[in-house]
Amino acid sequence: MPDNRIALVTGANQGVGLQVAKELAANGVTVLVGSRNFERGEAAASEIGPRAIALQLDVTDQDSINAAAARIGDEFGRLDLLVQNAAISNTGRRPDATVEDHARMTRPSNVSLDEVRAVWETNVFGVLAVYQAMLPLLRRSTDARIVNVSSGVGSLTSNADPAFGYRALFGPVYPASKTALNAITLAMMIELESTGIKVNLVSPAYTRTNLNNYGGTESVEDGSREVVRVALLGPDGPSGTFTRWENVTIPW
């Protein structure tokens, strides 16, 4: 069994996931590059370097999840770090549509329920399915941590404040999926608080990625900083936190 940390990053073939995988590998972590498309995962792993290994993982496909868990168990015997980053914001937004345009098209009164279900399948149910499959492997680690990548736009406390800058964007698709993810993560925190497995929730910055048609304000390097900081916390690091850069608490 290797003595270095073994990490799985979902959705790691592009964007924040790819940047997180790069930085973890640069810090001596062996990173399993989770990617729905294996060829893209292989390309990303090649870009990252020898500490990266491509892993086919579609978080909406239970067979794919089970196969990924079986491979990790067979090859490494455990998992030390699970970074749940895979997410989608929509299924069919026009390439020229802004985040504001999409918000107007996905109000509670006009949103497609199929769109809600599709986004939640990845952002909520996919996270829970991966957690259930990987938990036995995390239990084999002496220093296990789960980092779920959320968003500040999912904070109910913030959105209840009329002064919150992103309040007008809150809707049933992406923002509410992150609210649900926050709730699922809190349930994980409560379930595992008597164990040695740490659970943290992190919001990256409004990062320029495919998730928002590259309309974000931050680079992937800056947007990934908090995810990387929390992922690299040692065994004495905190659990049960919801933060953004740098270690600023986000209200639930």
C-alpha positions as CSV (number, residue, x, y, z in Angstrom):
1,M,0.0,0.0,0.0
2,P,1.5,3.4,-1.0
3,D,2.3,5.7,1.9
4,N,1.2,8.9,0.1
5,R,-2.3,10.2,0.2
6,I,-4.8,8.9,-2.4
7,A,-7.3,11.4,-3.6
8,L,-10.3,11.2,-6.0
9,V,-11.5,14.4,-7.6
10,T,-14.7,14.2,-9.6
11,G,-15.2,16.2,-12.7
12,A,-11.4,16.7,-12.9
13,N,-10.9,16.9,-16.6
14,Q,-11.6,20.6,-16.8
15,G,-12.2,23.8,-14.8
16,V,-11.9,23.9,-11.1
17,G,-11.6,20.1,-10.8
18,L,-8.6,20.0,-13.1
19,Q,-6.9,22.9,-11.3
20,V,-7.5,21.2,-7.9
21,A,-6.1,17.9,-9.2
22,K,-3.0,19.8,-10.5
23,E,-2.3,21.4,-7.2
24,L,-2.9,18.3,-5.2
25,A,-0.5,16.4,-7.4
26,A,2.1,19.2,-7.0
27,N,1.8,18.7,-3.2
28,G,2.6,15.0,-3.4
29,V,-0.9,13.5,-3.6
30,T,-1.7,10.7,-5.9
31,V,-4.8,12.0,-7.7
32,L,-7.5,9.9,-9.4
33,V,-8.8,12.2,-12.2
34,G,-12.5,11.4,-12.2
35,S,-14.0,12.1,-15.7
36,R,-17.2,11.0,-17.3
37,N,-15.4,10.7,-20.6
38,F,-12.3,8.5,-20.1
39,E,-10.4,9.9,-23.0
40,R,-10.7,13.4,-21.6
41,G,-9.6,12.1,-18.2
42,E,-6.6,10.5,-19.8
43,A,-5.7,13.8,-21.5
44,A,-6.1,15.7,-18.2
45,A,-4.0,13.1,-16.3
46,S,-1.2,13.4,-18.9
47,E,-1.3,17.2,-18.5
48,I,-1.0,16.9,-14.7
49,G,1.9,14.5,-14.7
50,P,2.9,11.1,-13.2
51,R,0.9,11.5,-9.9
52,A,-2.4,11.6,-11.8
53,I,-4.4,8.6,-12.9
54,A,-7.4,8.8,-15.1
55,L,-10.6,7.2,-13.7
56,Q,-13.8,6.8,-15.6
57,L,-16.5,8.1,-13.4
58,D,-20.0,9.3,-14.3
59,V,-21.7,10.4,-11.1
60,T,-25.1,9.9,-12.7
61,D,-24.4,6.2,-13.5
62,Q,-24.4,3.8,-10.6
63,D,-22.5,1.1,-12.6
64,S,-19.8,3.6,-13.3
65,I,-19.6,4.7,-9.7
66,N,-19.4,1.0,-8.5
67,A,-16.7,0.2,-11.0
68,A,-14.6,3.2,-9.9
69,A,-14.9,2.3,-6.3
70,A,-13.9,-1.3,-7.1
71,R,-10.9,-0.2,-9.0
72,I,-9.8,2.1,-6.2
73,G,-10.2,-0.7,-3.7
74,D,-8.3,-3.2,-5.8
75,E,-5.4,-0.8,-6.7
76,F,-5.0,1.2,-3.6
77,G,-7.0,-0.4,-0.8
78,R,-8.3,2.9,0.6
79,L,-9.2,6.5,-0.2
80,D,-7.8,9.4,1.9
81,L,-9.4,12.4,0.2
82,L,-12.7,12.7,-1.8
83,V,-13.2,16.0,-3.6
84,Q,-16.7,16.1,-5.0
85,N,-16.5,18.7,-7.7
86,A,-18.5,17.4,-10.6
87,A,-21.4,19.7,-11.3
88,I,-23.5,21.2,-14.2
89,S,-25.4,24.5,-14.3
90,N,-27.8,23.6,-17.1
91,T,-28.4,21.2,-19.9
92,G,-29.1,23.4,-22.9
93,R,-28.3,27.1,-22.3
94,R,-27.5,29.0,-25.5
95,P,-23.8,29.7,-25.9
96,D,-24.5,33.4,-25.9
97,A,-26.8,33.4,-22.9
98,T,-25.5,35.1,-19.7
99,V,-26.1,33.9,-16.2
100,E,-28.8,36.6,-15.9
101,D,-30.5,35.4,-19.1
102,H,-30.5,31.8,-17.7
103,A,-32.0,33.0,-14.4
104,R,-34.8,34.7,-16.2
105,M,-35.6,31.5,-18.1
106,T,-35.6,29.3,-15.0
107,R,-37.9,31.0,-12.6
108,P,-40.1,28.8,-10.5
109,S,-43.0,29.8,-12.7
110,N,-41.4,28.9,-16.0
111,V,-38.6,26.4,-15.4
112,S,-38.6,23.0,-17.1
113,L,-38.9,20.3,-14.6
114,D,-36.8,18.1,-16.8
115,E,-34.0,20.7,-16.5
116,V,-34.3,20.7,-12.7
117,R,-34.2,17.0,-12.5
118,A,-31.1,16.7,-14.8
119,V,-29.1,19.3,-12.9
120,W,-30.0,17.9,-9.5
121,E,-29.1,14.4,-10.8
122,T,-25.5,15.5,-11.1
123,N,-25.2,18.1,-8.4
124,V,-27.2,16.4,-5.6
125,F,-28.0,12.8,-6.2
126,G,-24.6,12.2,-7.9
127,V,-22.8,13.5,-4.8
128,L,-24.8,11.3,-2.5
129,A,-24.2,8.2,-4.7
130,V,-20.5,8.7,-4.8
131,Y,-20.4,9.3,-1.1
132,Q,-22.1,6.0,-0.4
133,A,-19.8,4.1,-2.7
134,M,-16.6,5.7,-1.5
135,L,-17.3,5.7,2.2
136,P,-16.1,2.2,2.9
137,L,-12.8,3.1,1.3
138,L,-12.5,6.3,3.3
139,R,-13.1,4.3,6.5
140,R,-9.9,2.4,5.7
141,S,-7.9,5.6,5.9
142,T,-6.2,6.9,9.0
143,D,-6.7,10.5,7.8
144,A,-9.8,10.8,5.6
145,R,-11.5,13.9,4.4
146,I,-14.4,14.8,2.2
147,V,-14.6,18.1,0.5
148,N,-17.8,19.0,-1.3
149,V,-17.6,21.9,-3.7
150,S,-20.7,24.0,-3.4
151,S,-21.4,27.7,-4.1
152,G,-22.3,30.8,-2.0
153,V,-25.4,31.2,-4.2
154,G,-26.9,28.2,-2.5
155,S,-26.9,29.9,1.0
156,L,-30.5,30.3,2.2
157,T,-29.3,32.8,4.8
158,S,-27.6,35.0,2.2
159,N,-30.5,34.7,-0.3
160,A,-33.0,35.7,2.3
161,D,-31.2,39.1,2.6
162,P,-32.5,41.6,0.0
163,A,-29.0,43.1,0.0
164,F,-27.3,39.9,-1.2
165,G,-25.7,40.6,-4.5
166,Y,-26.6,37.3,-6.2
167,R,-30.2,37.1,-4.8
168,A,-31.8,37.9,-8.2
169,L,-30.1,34.8,-9.6
170,F,-31.6,32.3,-7.1
171,G,-33.8,29.7,-8.8
172,P,-34.7,26.1,-8.8
173,V,-32.0,24.8,-11.1
174,Y,-28.3,25.4,-10.2
175,P,-28.6,27.7,-7.1
176,A,-31.2,25.5,-5.4
177,S,-29.2,22.4,-6.3
178,K,-26.3,23.8,-4.3
179,T,-28.7,24.5,-1.4
180,A,-29.7,20.9,-1.5
181,L,-26.0,19.9,-1.7
182,N,-25.4,21.9,1.4
183,A,-28.2,20.1,3.2
184,I,-26.8,16.7,2.0
185,T,-23.3,17.7,3.2
186,L,-24.6,18.7,6.6
187,A,-26.2,15.3,6.9
188,M,-22.8,13.7,6.1
189,M,-21.2,15.9,8.7
190,I,-23.7,14.8,11.3
191,E,-23.3,11.1,10.4
192,L,-19.5,11.2,10.5
193,E,-18.9,13.6,13.4
194,S,-18.2,10.8,15.8
195,T,-15.7,9.2,13.4
196,G,-12.3,10.3,12.2
197,I,-13.6,11.3,8.8
198,K,-13.7,15.1,8.3
199,V,-16.3,16.7,6.0
200,N,-16.0,20.2,4.7
201,L,-18.1,22.3,2.3
202,V,-16.3,24.9,0.1
203,S,-17.4,27.6,-2.3
204,P,-14.9,28.6,-4.9
205,A,-14.9,32.1,-6.3
206,Y,-17.1,33.0,-9.3
207,T,-14.6,31.4,-11.6
208,R,-14.4,31.6,-15.4
209,T,-15.3,28.0,-16.4
210,N,-17.6,26.2,-18.8
211,L,-20.2,26.1,-15.9
212,N,-21.0,29.8,-16.6
213,N,-20.0,30.1,-20.2
214,Y,-16.7,31.6,-19.0
215,G,-18.5,34.6,-17.6
216,G,-16.9,34.4,-14.1
217,T,-14.7,37.1,-12.6
218,E,-11.9,34.9,-11.3
219,S,-9.3,32.7,-12.9
220,V,-9.4,29.0,-12.2
221,E,-6.3,29.3,-10.1
222,D,-7.8,31.9,-7.8
223,G,-11.2,30.2,-7.8
224,S,-9.7,26.9,-6.7
225,R,-7.6,28.2,-3.8
226,E,-10.1,27.5,-1.0
227,V,-10.8,24.0,-2.3
228,V,-7.1,23.2,-2.4
229,R,-6.5,24.8,1.0
230,V,-9.2,22.7,2.7
231,A,-8.3,19.6,0.8
232,L,-4.7,19.8,2.1
233,L,-5.7,20.3,5.8
234,G,-4.0,17.8,8.0
235,P,-5.6,15.4,10.5
236,D,-5.9,18.2,13.1
237,G,-7.8,20.4,10.6
238,P,-11.4,21.3,11.2
239,S,-14.5,19.5,10.1
240,G,-18.0,20.7,9.6
241,T,-17.1,24.0,7.9
242,F,-18.6,26.0,5.0
243,T,-16.0,28.5,3.7
244,R,-14.8,30.6,0.9
245,W,-11.3,32.1,0.4
246,E,-9.5,32.5,2.7
247,N,-11.3,30.5,5.4
248,V,-14.2,33.0,5.5
249,T,-17.3,31.3,6.9
250,I,-20.4,31.3,4.6
251,P,-23.8,31.3,6.4
252,W,-26.0,28.2,5.8
